[in-house]
Amino acid sequence: MDTVSRIRKTPLKPSEIILVTILRKTFFQPGSGRKEEALLRGLGEYGDAKLQGKVLRTLVSSGFLQEANGRSGRLYIPERSKTSRASKIMSQLQQSDDPIWLEVTQF
């Protein structure tokens, strides 16, 4: 079962779905970063823009993502030194004891 299927079959809270989707798009898909618009595309059903922004800010403040100004909006660039940690969060999901996971589950 691939990651997306597993995520969809796991009963996650909206904030958790937003977190794992952002981690997947930034760390595990080709490219050096994502435009904010592309990063949040498809997440409308999982919480409003305020919740999405809160998860994004948490990832930036924790050093998982760096923000940069692109030609057409904000870019989010993964901090590659956090890839193994992101991978562990993705594989453990609700069993994760990572501080980022624990913080986001409180939203």
C-alpha positions as CSV (number, residue, x, y, z in Angstrom):
1,M,0.0,0.0,0.0
2,D,1.5,3.4,-0.9
3,T,1.7,6.3,1.4
4,V,-1.3,8.2,0.1
5,S,-3.5,5.2,0.3
6,R,-2.3,4.5,3.9
7,I,-2.9,8.1,4.9
8,R,-6.4,8.0,3.5
9,K,-7.3,4.8,5.3
10,T,-6.0,6.0,8.6
11,P,-8.4,8.0,10.7
12,L,-6.4,11.2,11.1
13,K,-7.5,14.6,12.3
14,P,-7.6,17.4,9.7
15,S,-4.4,19.0,11.1
16,E,-2.6,15.7,10.9
17,I,-3.7,15.2,7.3
18,I,-2.4,18.6,6.4
19,L,0.9,17.9,8.1
20,V,1.6,14.6,6.4
21,T,0.5,16.0,3.0
22,I,2.8,18.9,3.3
23,L,5.7,16.6,4.4
24,R,5.0,14.3,1.5
25,K,4.9,17.1,-1.1
26,T,8.0,18.9,0.2
27,F,10.3,16.0,1.2
28,F,9.2,13.1,-0.9
29,Q,8.2,14.4,-4.3
30,P,10.6,15.6,-6.9
31,G,11.6,19.3,-6.8
32,S,13.5,21.6,-4.5
33,G,10.5,23.2,-2.9
34,R,6.8,24.0,-3.4
35,K,4.8,27.1,-4.0
36,E,2.3,27.8,-1.2
37,E,-0.6,27.4,-3.7
38,A,0.6,24.0,-4.9
39,L,1.4,22.9,-1.3
40,L,-2.1,23.5,-0.1
41,R,-3.9,22.4,-3.2
42,G,-6.4,19.7,-2.5
43,L,-6.5,20.4,1.3
44,G,-9.7,22.4,1.3
45,E,-11.7,19.6,2.7
46,Y,-9.3,19.2,5.6
47,G,-9.7,22.4,7.4
48,D,-9.7,26.1,6.5
49,A,-6.9,28.3,5.5
50,K,-6.3,29.3,9.1
51,L,-5.6,25.7,10.1
52,Q,-3.4,25.1,7.0
53,G,-1.4,28.3,7.9
54,K,-1.0,27.2,11.5
55,V,0.5,23.9,10.4
56,L,2.8,25.6,7.8
57,R,4.0,28.1,10.4
58,T,4.7,25.3,12.8
59,L,6.9,23.5,10.2
60,V,8.7,26.8,9.4
61,S,9.3,27.7,13.1
62,S,10.6,24.2,13.8
63,G,13.1,24.3,10.9
64,F,11.4,21.7,8.7
65,L,10.7,24.2,6.0
66,Q,12.3,27.5,4.9
67,E,10.2,30.3,3.5
68,A,11.4,32.2,0.4
69,N,9.8,34.8,-1.8
70,G,9.2,33.4,-5.3
71,R,8.3,35.3,-8.5
72,S,4.7,34.4,-8.0
73,G,4.1,33.9,-4.3
74,R,5.7,32.3,-1.3
75,L,7.9,29.2,-1.7
76,Y,8.5,26.5,1.0
77,I,11.8,24.7,0.8
78,P,12.5,21.5,2.8
79,E,15.4,21.4,5.2
80,R,17.0,18.3,3.9
81,S,18.7,17.5,7.3
82,K,15.1,16.8,8.6
83,T,14.3,14.2,5.9
84,S,14.8,11.1,8.1
85,R,12.7,12.7,10.8
86,A,9.9,13.5,8.3
87,S,10.1,9.9,7.0
88,K,9.7,8.6,10.5
89,I,6.6,10.8,11.1
90,M,5.1,9.6,7.9
91,S,5.7,5.9,8.7
92,Q,4.5,6.1,12.3
93,L,1.6,8.5,11.9
94,Q,-0.5,8.3,15.0
95,Q,2.2,6.3,16.9
96,S,4.7,9.1,16.4
97,D,6.1,10.8,19.4
98,D,7.8,13.5,17.4
99,P,7.4,17.0,18.9
100,I,6.0,18.3,15.6
101,W,3.4,15.6,15.4
102,L,2.4,16.1,19.0
103,E,2.1,19.9,18.5
104,V,0.0,19.6,15.3
105,T,-2.4,17.0,16.9
106,Q,-3.3,19.7,19.4
107,F,-4.7,22.0,16.6
